[in-house]
Every structure is written in C-alpha cells, then in structure tokens.
Amino acid sequence: MRESDHDLLRWARIDARRLSLDVSREHLLRWYRQMLLARLVDDRLADLRAGGYASGGASCRGHEAAQIGCIAALSIGTDFILPYYRDLAAMLALGMPPRAIFLNQLSRGSDPISNGRMRPAQWNSRALNVISASGLVGTQTLHAAGIAFAARIRGEAAVALTFFGEGATSQGDFHEALNFAGLHHLPVIFVCENNGIALSTPQGTQMPVQHVADRAAAYGMPGVIVDGTDLLAVIATARDAFANARAGKGPTLIEVVVPRLATDAPDPRDPVLALRGYLLSRQDLTDAQDERLRADLGIMIDAALQEAVNAPSPDPATVAEHLFSDSGASSRKEA
C-alpha cells in the first residue's frame, strides 16, 4: 500500500519517529503481555462461539498492536474512548479484566458492561471513560466529536479517541463527524483499523480512494497511515496525535493498516509474533520466559472463564430494569 511518493514519505516519517522512541524493557514487556493476553482471550471467545456457548462478537486477531499502541498514548481516566466491536485488546489494555469480558460474552446477570442485556462487545465503563457504542455502524465518530466539543466548552483537558473499521468511513456519520471536528479544531482522534474487508466487502468495492487517510485533507486535518502490526510505529503516531490535540491543534485521522487473521496458522503479518521476535532479538525475553508467561496467562484466563460460566443468568424479574426511570415513575404517581 505504498505506491506513490507521497505515501512513501508518510510512511518514512512514521518510521523515523518510531526509531526515535525511548521505551524501556519494562514498557515493552508490559505491552507484549497485553497483546498476548488479548490474543489468548480472543482464542477462548472463539472457542465459546464455535461450541455454541455464545454468539456474536468479532475477533481482534491482527489488530492487537494497533489498539494497544493507541491506548498506550492516552491518559486513562482523563481521556474518553469510543470503541467498536473489535476492540477487545483496547479494553484489556485499559484495565477491563478478562472476567468482565467473559461475563459479557455469556450474557450473565453480573456482566458489568450491560447486566447481560446487550449484544456482546458493546463495550462501556464509567470508571474507564469508555462510551457504549451504538448498534449502528460508525455513529461513535459523531459521539466522539460531541464529547470533544463538550470538553472544549468546559475547559477540560480530555481528548476523545474513537476506533472504527474502514467500512464505517462509507457511512454519512463519519463524514459529518470529521467535518464538525475539523471545523472546530476539536481534540479528537479518529482511528480507522483498516483490515481491507468491511464485514465481507473488500475495500476496493466500497470506496473510491486507496487510503482512508486521504479523506482527512477534505476536513482540514492531517491524515496519517501507519503499519498497524508495528506497535512502536503506532505508539509514535498516536503520541503525536494526542500532543496536537492537547495543544489545541485539532483532530487527526489515523489509518492503521492491519491484517485480518482468522486462524491459528502462523502469519508473517502477526503483530504478536512480530513483537515477540523483536523482544527475543534484544534479549529482553527468552523462550522460557515466554512459555511461562503464556502458561500464567492461561491459568488466569481459565479461572476467569470458569467464574463466568458458573455465574447466573439475569433474573427474569429484572427484565424491565434500566428501561424506565424509577424516580420518574414515582414523580408521576405523586402528581
């Protein structure tokens, strides 16, 4: 995807920033653990769906570095995150525990995301500033622009970060959101996780441009293309975007180019394997340490899954909860 000189220049600038990153061994190992955790949890979710124990949801395989790299650049508790259904790795990197993921996937009554009431992966968390996604494709981009506008009015330091697939960029909501954000120079970052296929529609049959990032110029903001399998390149790109947003320089559209990995077969584009190889080459990780990490994470994930399996389903008596306001009903009775 680097056909033109302009594209080559954009990628080269990313590479230069990547090489200038000063990150410690501890940071690298923490990010690798997050990526590996996401991959292993994703595998368990795939097993649940294949076995008929759960339905819905979409894999984040191949997207881990793109999501975790962006989360690594934000301020947890200050910034707002508006995800989409593939953003499992982002949620885990924010601090959402695997137990919550499994409770949500199995629609248990103690599911902290929706109390077992919504389809899986409509992530939200008040504590983590995660805003629940709509069931409609791409609407989170408008919500992100609105939240960034509210932060501007209130004088808050928050930046809104929203994720979406390339299919969402063919929705009118996406264009309205970028137009509004660009017009008002809002502190919002739009991240397109482009795996080349919108559900089942190839990119070339649903948009006339080669790169989603090319659309940014029409809305007065920078459009950046980055290799979404390269964690450090994503972090460098996201840090620049957050710095610009906090400095009042407005929004950024980031296109992270990622593979859509659907099987367990080794793939040279696999971001988890890429970071593992990088750590091994630096002697920051050994094969024995990697095996121990995988075993420890597996034990933790199995325990979290078993806890979710044993949790009860929602009580049928609570079916009307969260649909109507109790306080409003009381007020009407008193009137």
ROGUDO-893054 format. One record per residue (C-alpha): x negated, y negated, z negated; residue in three letters. Coordinates in Angstrom, 2 decimals, decimal comma. Layout:
<nodes>
+---------+---------+---------+------+
:      xx :      yy :      zz : resn :
+---------+---------+---------+------+
:       X :       Y :       Z :  Ala :
...
+---------+---------+---------+------+
</nodes>
This chain:
<nodes>
+---------+---------+---------+------+
:      xx :      yy :      zz : resn :
+---------+---------+---------+------+
:    0,00 :    0,00 :    0,00 :  Met :
:   -2,95 :   -2,32 :    0,58 :  Arg :
:   -2,53 :   -3,06 :    4,27 :  Glu :
:   -3,03 :   -6,83 :    4,51 :  Ser :
:   -5,95 :   -9,03 :    3,47 :  Asp :
:   -3,56 :  -10,85 :    1,14 :  His :
:   -2,67 :   -7,58 :   -0,58 :  Asp :
:   -6,33 :   -6,63 :   -0,86 :  Leu :
:   -7,06 :   -9,96 :   -2,54 :  Leu :
:   -4,22 :   -9,50 :   -5,02 :  Arg :
:   -5,41 :   -6,01 :   -5,96 :  Trp :
:   -9,05 :   -7,19 :   -6,20 :  Ala :
:   -8,10 :   -9,88 :   -8,68 :  Arg :
:   -6,40 :   -7,26 :  -10,83 :  Ile :
:   -9,48 :   -5,05 :  -10,67 :  Asp :
:  -11,69 :   -7,94 :  -11,77 :  Ala :
:   -9,51 :   -8,70 :  -14,79 :  Arg :
:   -9,39 :   -5,00 :  -15,64 :  Arg :
:  -13,17 :   -4,77 :  -15,76 :  Leu :
:  -13,38 :   -7,84 :  -17,99 :  Ser :
:  -11,11 :   -6,34 :  -20,67 :  Leu :
:  -12,76 :   -5,94 :  -24,05 :  Asp :
:  -10,99 :   -2,99 :  -25,67 :  Val :
:  -12,22 :   -0,76 :  -28,45 :  Ser :
:  -12,35 :    3,01 :  -28,58 :  Arg :
:   -9,59 :    2,87 :  -31,20 :  Glu :
:   -7,30 :    0,95 :  -28,85 :  His :
:   -7,94 :    3,37 :  -26,00 :  Leu :
:   -7,26 :    6,40 :  -28,17 :  Leu :
:   -4,08 :    4,84 :  -29,55 :  Arg :
:   -2,79 :    4,15 :  -26,03 :  Trp :
:   -3,72 :    7,66 :  -24,93 :  Tyr :
:   -1,82 :    9,09 :  -27,90 :  Arg :
:    1,23 :    7,01 :  -26,93 :  Gln :
:    1,05 :    8,20 :  -23,33 :  Met :
:    0,63 :   11,82 :  -24,37 :  Leu :
:    3,50 :   11,54 :  -26,87 :  Leu :
:    5,75 :   10,16 :  -24,14 :  Ala :
:    4,81 :   12,99 :  -21,77 :  Arg :
:    5,44 :   15,69 :  -24,37 :  Leu :
:    8,76 :   14,21 :  -25,49 :  Val :
:    9,77 :   13,87 :  -21,83 :  Asp :
:    8,98 :   17,55 :  -21,35 :  Asp :
:   11,24 :   18,51 :  -24,27 :  Arg :
:   14,06 :   16,37 :  -22,89 :  Leu :
:   13,69 :   18,08 :  -19,51 :  Ala :
:   13,94 :   21,46 :  -21,26 :  Asp :
:   17,13 :   20,37 :  -23,05 :  Leu :
:   18,74 :   19,27 :  -19,81 :  Arg :
:   17,62 :   22,36 :  -17,91 :  Ala :
:   19,02 :   24,59 :  -20,65 :  Gly :
:   22,39 :   22,86 :  -20,60 :  Gly :
:   22,00 :   21,47 :  -24,12 :  Tyr :
:   22,03 :   17,86 :  -22,94 :  Ala :
:   22,96 :   15,86 :  -19,88 :  Ser :
:   21,94 :   12,55 :  -18,39 :  Gly :
:   18,67 :   10,70 :  -18,60 :  Gly :
:   15,75 :   10,36 :  -16,21 :  Ala :
:   12,09 :   11,28 :  -16,52 :  Ser :
:    9,34 :    8,74 :  -17,20 :  Cys :
:    6,64 :   11,07 :  -15,81 :  Arg :
:    4,14 :    8,93 :  -13,93 :  Gly :
:    5,45 :    5,69 :  -15,46 :  His :
:    3,72 :    6,00 :  -18,84 :  Glu :
:    0,75 :    3,68 :  -18,20 :  Ala :
:    2,99 :    1,04 :  -16,59 :  Ala :
:    5,34 :    0,91 :  -19,57 :  Gln :
:    2,78 :    1,22 :  -22,36 :  Ile :
:    0,45 :   -1,30 :  -20,70 :  Gly :
:    3,20 :   -3,93 :  -20,78 :  Cys :
:    4,18 :   -3,13 :  -24,37 :  Ile :
:    0,51 :   -3,45 :  -25,39 :  Ala :
:    0,59 :   -7,10 :  -24,30 :  Ala :
:    3,71 :   -8,26 :  -26,13 :  Leu :
:    4,35 :   -9,36 :  -29,72 :  Ser :
:    6,54 :   -6,74 :  -31,38 :  Ile :
:    9,24 :   -8,35 :  -33,48 :  Gly :
:    8,97 :  -11,70 :  -31,67 :  Thr :
:    9,43 :  -10,87 :  -28,00 :  Asp :
:   12,57 :   -9,26 :  -26,54 :  Phe :
:   12,59 :   -6,11 :  -24,44 :  Ile :
:   15,33 :   -5,31 :  -21,95 :  Leu :
:   14,63 :   -1,80 :  -20,66 :  Pro :
:   16,20 :    0,57 :  -18,19 :  Tyr :
:   16,88 :    4,28 :  -18,41 :  Tyr :
:   13,37 :    5,49 :  -17,51 :  Arg :
:   11,67 :    3,51 :  -20,30 :  Asp :
:   11,08 :    6,34 :  -22,77 :  Leu :
:    7,35 :    5,60 :  -23,03 :  Ala :
:    8,01 :    1,93 :  -23,74 :  Ala :
:   10,43 :    2,78 :  -26,55 :  Met :
:    7,99 :    5,19 :  -28,18 :  Leu :
:    5,15 :    2,66 :  -27,86 :  Ala :
:    7,33 :    0,06 :  -29,59 :  Leu :
:    7,75 :    2,39 :  -32,54 :  Gly :
:   11,03 :    4,22 :  -31,88 :  Met :
:   10,49 :    7,70 :  -33,39 :  Pro :
:   10,98 :   10,92 :  -31,40 :  Pro :
:   13,74 :   11,89 :  -33,84 :  Arg :
:   15,81 :    8,91 :  -32,66 :  Ala :
:   15,22 :    9,89 :  -29,04 :  Ile :
:   16,48 :   13,43 :  -29,60 :  Phe :
:   19,47 :   12,35 :  -31,70 :  Leu :
:   20,44 :   10,04 :  -28,87 :  Asn :
:   19,97 :   12,69 :  -26,17 :  Gln :
:   22,08 :   15,19 :  -28,12 :  Leu :
:   24,77 :   12,59 :  -28,99 :  Ser :
:   24,59 :   13,21 :  -32,73 :  Arg :
:   26,54 :   11,14 :  -35,23 :  Gly :
:   23,34 :    9,81 :  -36,80 :  Ser :
:   21,97 :    8,64 :  -33,44 :  Asp :
:   20,56 :    5,18 :  -34,35 :  Pro :
:   20,98 :    3,91 :  -30,79 :  Ile :
:   24,73 :    4,43 :  -30,35 :  Ser :
:   26,01 :    6,78 :  -33,07 :  Asn :
:   26,47 :    9,36 :  -30,34 :  Gly :
:   28,86 :    7,17 :  -28,35 :  Arg :
:   26,96 :    6,13 :  -25,22 :  Met :
:   25,22 :    7,98 :  -22,44 :  Arg :
:   21,58 :    8,82 :  -23,25 :  Pro :
:   18,75 :    6,33 :  -22,76 :  Ala :
:   20,76 :    3,12 :  -23,05 :  Gln :
:   18,09 :    2,01 :  -25,47 :  Trp :
:   18,62 :   -0,61 :  -28,15 :  Asn :
:   17,16 :   -1,56 :  -31,52 :  Ser :
:   17,85 :   -4,70 :  -33,52 :  Arg :
:   14,65 :   -4,21 :  -35,52 :  Ala :
:   12,50 :   -3,94 :  -32,38 :  Leu :
:   14,37 :   -6,63 :  -30,36 :  Asn :
:   15,44 :   -4,06 :  -27,78 :  Val :
:   18,61 :   -5,20 :  -26,00 :  Ile :
:   21,01 :   -2,47 :  -24,91 :  Ser :
:   21,21 :   -2,02 :  -21,16 :  Ala :
:   24,45 :   -2,14 :  -19,28 :  Ser :
:   25,61 :    0,88 :  -17,33 :  Gly :
:   25,35 :   -1,27 :  -14,19 :  Leu :
:   22,06 :   -1,31 :  -12,29 :  Val :
:   19,94 :   -4,44 :  -12,64 :  Gly :
:   22,10 :   -6,51 :  -14,99 :  Thr :
:   19,35 :   -6,54 :  -17,63 :  Gln :
:   17,44 :   -9,01 :  -15,45 :  Thr :
:   20,20 :  -11,57 :  -15,95 :  Leu :
:   20,30 :  -10,85 :  -19,68 :  His :
:   16,53 :  -11,39 :  -19,86 :  Ala :
:   16,81 :  -14,77 :  -18,15 :  Ala :
:   19,58 :  -15,75 :  -20,55 :  Gly :
:   17,60 :  -14,72 :  -23,61 :  Ile :
:   14,55 :  -16,62 :  -22,36 :  Ala :
:   16,75 :  -19,69 :  -21,78 :  Phe :
:   18,12 :  -19,41 :  -25,33 :  Ala :
:   14,57 :  -19,13 :  -26,72 :  Ala :
:   13,66 :  -22,31 :  -24,84 :  Arg :
:   16,64 :  -24,19 :  -26,28 :  Ile :
:   15,90 :  -23,01 :  -29,83 :  Arg :
:   12,21 :  -23,79 :  -29,58 :  Gly :
:   11,26 :  -20,18 :  -30,28 :  Glu :
:    8,03 :  -18,51 :  -29,17 :  Ala :
:    9,78 :  -15,43 :  -27,79 :  Ala :
:    9,17 :  -14,05 :  -24,31 :  Val :
:   11,71 :  -11,76 :  -22,65 :  Ala :
:   10,29 :   -8,68 :  -20,92 :  Leu :
:   12,57 :   -6,67 :  -18,67 :  Thr :
:   11,97 :   -3,44 :  -16,74 :  Phe :
:   13,83 :   -2,07 :  -13,72 :  Phe :
:   13,33 :    0,12 :  -10,68 :  Gly :
:   12,87 :   -1,10 :   -7,13 :  Glu :
:   16,46 :   -0,17 :   -6,34 :  Gly :
:   17,65 :   -2,87 :   -8,75 :  Ala :
:   15,96 :   -5,52 :   -6,61 :  Thr :
:   18,59 :   -4,95 :   -3,93 :  Ser :
:   21,29 :   -5,99 :   -6,39 :  Gln :
:   22,54 :   -9,57 :   -6,43 :  Gly :
:   21,93 :   -9,81 :  -10,19 :  Asp :
:   18,18 :   -9,52 :   -9,65 :  Phe :
:   18,07 :  -12,45 :   -7,26 :  His :
:   20,29 :  -14,62 :   -9,45 :  Glu :
:   18,07 :  -13,88 :  -12,44 :  Ala :
:   14,84 :  -14,76 :  -10,64 :  Leu :
:   16,36 :  -17,90 :   -9,16 :  Asn :
:   17,53 :  -19,14 :  -12,56 :  Phe :
:   14,27 :  -18,20 :  -14,30 :  Ala :
:   12,15 :  -19,85 :  -11,62 :  Gly :
:   14,28 :  -22,99 :  -11,56 :  Leu :
:   13,98 :  -23,49 :  -15,33 :  His :
:   10,41 :  -22,15 :  -15,74 :  His :
:   11,63 :  -19,66 :  -18,32 :  Leu :
:    9,42 :  -17,44 :  -20,50 :  Pro :
:   10,49 :  -14,17 :  -18,91 :  Val :
:    8,53 :  -11,36 :  -17,28 :  Ile :
:   10,19 :   -9,18 :  -14,66 :  Phe :
:    8,53 :   -5,75 :  -14,29 :  Val :
:    9,54 :   -3,56 :  -11,37 :  Cys :
:    8,49 :    0,07 :  -11,84 :  Glu :
:    8,30 :    0,95 :   -8,16 :  Asn :
:    8,11 :    4,69 :   -7,57 :  Asn :
:    9,30 :    4,36 :   -3,98 :  Gly :
:   12,66 :    6,05 :   -4,43 :  Ile :
:   15,81 :    4,37 :   -5,77 :  Ala :
:   17,52 :    7,46 :   -7,19 :  Leu :
:   17,43 :    9,26 :   -3,81 :  Ser :
:   16,98 :    6,34 :   -1,40 :  Thr :
:   13,46 :    5,63 :   -0,06 :  Pro :
:   12,31 :    2,03 :   -0,38 :  Gln :
:   11,96 :    1,56 :    3,37 :  Gly :
:   15,67 :    2,14 :    3,93 :  Thr :
:   16,93 :   -0,31 :    1,34 :  Gln :
:   14,71 :   -3,41 :    1,58 :  Met :
:   13,03 :   -5,24 :    4,49 :  Pro :
:    9,83 :   -6,14 :    2,60 :  Val :
:    6,89 :   -3,89 :    1,87 :  Gln :
:    6,33 :   -5,16 :   -1,66 :  His :
:    8,88 :   -6,19 :   -4,26 :  Val :
:    6,33 :   -8,75 :   -5,46 :  Ala :
:    6,62 :  -10,56 :   -2,11 :  Asp :
:   10,05 :  -11,76 :   -3,18 :  Arg :
:    8,62 :  -13,81 :   -6,06 :  Ala :
:    7,48 :  -16,72 :   -3,85 :  Ala :
:   11,09 :  -17,48 :   -2,91 :  Ala :
:   11,83 :  -18,19 :   -6,56 :  Tyr :
:    8,77 :  -20,25 :   -7,39 :  Gly :
:    6,89 :  -17,71 :   -9,45 :  Met :
:    3,79 :  -15,55 :   -8,98 :  Pro :
:    4,29 :  -12,03 :   -7,69 :  Gly :
:    1,64 :   -9,52 :   -8,71 :  Val :
:    1,08 :   -5,95 :   -7,50 :  Ile :
:   -0,77 :   -3,58 :   -9,80 :  Val :
:   -1,63 :    0,11 :   -9,84 :  Asp :
:    0,82 :    1,41 :  -12,43 :  Gly :
:   -1,27 :    4,50 :  -13,11 :  Thr :
:   -4,20 :    2,36 :  -14,31 :  Asp :
:   -3,45 :    1,46 :  -17,93 :  Leu :
:   -6,15 :   -1,19 :  -18,23 :  Leu :
:   -5,11 :   -2,89 :  -14,99 :  Ala :
:   -1,53 :   -3,09 :  -16,25 :  Val :
:   -2,64 :   -4,49 :  -19,61 :  Ile :
:   -4,76 :   -7,16 :  -17,92 :  Ala :
:   -1,86 :   -8,15 :  -15,67 :  Thr :
:    0,69 :   -8,19 :  -18,48 :  Ala :
:   -1,57 :  -10,26 :  -20,74 :  Arg :
:   -1,89 :  -12,92 :  -18,05 :  Asp :
:    1,88 :  -12,99 :  -17,58 :  Ala :
:    2,55 :  -13,32 :  -21,31 :  Phe :
:   -0,08 :  -16,04 :  -21,67 :  Ala :
:    1,51 :  -18,02 :  -18,83 :  Asn :
:    4,99 :  -17,59 :  -20,30 :  Ala :
:    3,89 :  -18,77 :  -23,75 :  Arg :
:    2,06 :  -21,73 :  -22,23 :  Ala :
:    5,23 :  -22,95 :  -20,53 :  Gly :
:    4,10 :  -21,93 :  -17,04 :  Lys :
:    7,24 :  -19,94 :  -16,34 :  Gly :
:    8,09 :  -16,42 :  -15,25 :  Pro :
:    6,15 :  -13,71 :  -13,44 :  Thr :
:    7,30 :  -10,82 :  -11,26 :  Leu :
:    5,05 :   -7,79 :  -11,70 :  Ile :
:    5,34 :   -4,81 :   -9,38 :  Glu :
:    3,74 :   -1,75 :  -10,95 :  Val :
:    3,29 :    0,91 :   -8,29 :  Val :
:    3,86 :    4,30 :   -9,90 :  Val :
:    4,34 :    7,92 :   -8,78 :  Pro :
:    7,49 :    9,85 :   -9,48 :  Arg :
:    6,10 :   13,03 :  -10,98 :  Leu :
:    8,75 :   15,69 :  -11,28 :  Ala :
:    6,82 :   18,88 :  -12,05 :  Thr :
:    4,10 :   20,16 :  -14,35 :  Asp :
:    1,75 :   20,70 :  -11,41 :  Ala :
:   -1,49 :   18,66 :  -11,65 :  Pro :
:   -1,33 :   15,47 :   -9,61 :  Asp :
:   -4,27 :   13,14 :   -8,88 :  Pro :
:   -1,91 :   10,19 :   -9,48 :  Arg :
:   -1,04 :   11,33 :  -13,01 :  Asp :
:   -1,77 :    8,39 :  -15,39 :  Pro :
:   -2,11 :   10,64 :  -18,44 :  Val :
:   -4,78 :   12,74 :  -16,74 :  Leu :
:   -6,47 :    9,58 :  -15,46 :  Ala :
:   -6,83 :    8,07 :  -18,94 :  Leu :
:   -7,91 :   11,43 :  -20,36 :  Arg :
:  -10,67 :   11,64 :  -17,75 :  Gly :
:  -11,75 :    8,09 :  -18,49 :  Tyr :
:  -12,00 :    8,82 :  -22,23 :  Leu :
:  -13,94 :   12,03 :  -21,61 :  Leu :
:  -16,37 :   10,21 :  -19,31 :  Ser :
:  -17,01 :    7,60 :  -22,02 :  Arg :
:  -17,38 :   10,36 :  -24,65 :  Gln :
:  -14,58 :    8,71 :  -26,61 :  Asp :
:  -12,74 :   12,02 :  -26,54 :  Leu :
:  -13,74 :   15,68 :  -26,38 :  Thr :
:  -11,77 :   18,62 :  -25,05 :  Asp :
:  -11,47 :   20,00 :  -28,58 :  Ala :
:  -10,13 :   16,68 :  -29,91 :  Gln :
:   -7,64 :   16,51 :  -27,05 :  Asp :
:   -6,39 :   20,03 :  -27,75 :  Glu :
:   -5,98 :   19,22 :  -31,44 :  Arg :
:   -4,10 :   16,01 :  -30,64 :  Leu :
:   -1,73 :   17,87 :  -28,33 :  Arg :
:   -1,13 :   20,54 :  -30,97 :  Ala :
:   -0,43 :   17,98 :  -33,71 :  Asp :
:    1,96 :   16,03 :  -31,49 :  Leu :
:    3,68 :   19,27 :  -30,50 :  Gly :
:    4,29 :   20,16 :  -34,14 :  Ile :
:    5,69 :   16,69 :  -34,86 :  Met :
:    7,94 :   16,77 :  -31,78 :  Ile :
:    9,24 :   20,26 :  -32,57 :  Asp :
:   10,16 :   19,16 :  -36,10 :  Ala :
:   11,92 :   16,05 :  -34,81 :  Ala :
:   13,85 :   18,08 :  -32,23 :  Leu :
:   14,90 :   20,69 :  -34,77 :  Gln :
:   16,16 :   17,97 :  -37,09 :  Glu :
:   18,23 :   16,52 :  -34,25 :  Ala :
:   19,59 :   19,94 :  -33,27 :  Val :
:   20,74 :   20,52 :  -36,87 :  Asn :
:   22,35 :   17,07 :  -37,19 :  Ala :
:   26,15 :   16,99 :  -36,99 :  Pro :
:   28,10 :   15,58 :  -34,07 :  Ser :
:   30,11 :   12,39 :  -34,63 :  Pro :
:   33,10 :   12,74 :  -36,94 :  Asp :
:   36,26 :   12,65 :  -34,77 :  Pro :
:   37,86 :   10,42 :  -37,42 :  Ala :
:   35,39 :    7,65 :  -36,47 :  Thr :
:   36,36 :    7,62 :  -32,79 :  Val :
:   37,73 :    4,04 :  -32,97 :  Ala :
:   34,75 :    2,61 :  -34,88 :  Glu :
:   32,67 :   -0,03 :  -33,09 :  His :
:   35,54 :   -0,67 :  -30,67 :  Leu :
:   37,52 :   -3,21 :  -32,67 :  Phe :
:   36,57 :   -5,70 :  -35,36 :  Ser :
:   37,82 :   -4,70 :  -38,80 :  Asp :
:   37,61 :   -8,29 :  -40,01 :  Ser :
:   39,72 :   -9,45 :  -37,04 :  Gly :
:   42,37 :   -6,86 :  -37,78 :  Ala :
:   42,51 :   -7,99 :  -41,41 :  Ser :
:   42,89 :  -11,62 :  -40,36 :  Ser :
:   45,79 :  -10,80 :  -38,06 :  Arg :
:   47,58 :   -8,87 :  -40,81 :  Lys :
:   47,21 :  -11,77 :  -43,24 :  Glu :
:   48,55 :  -14,23 :  -40,63 :  Ala :
+---------+---------+---------+------+
</nodes>
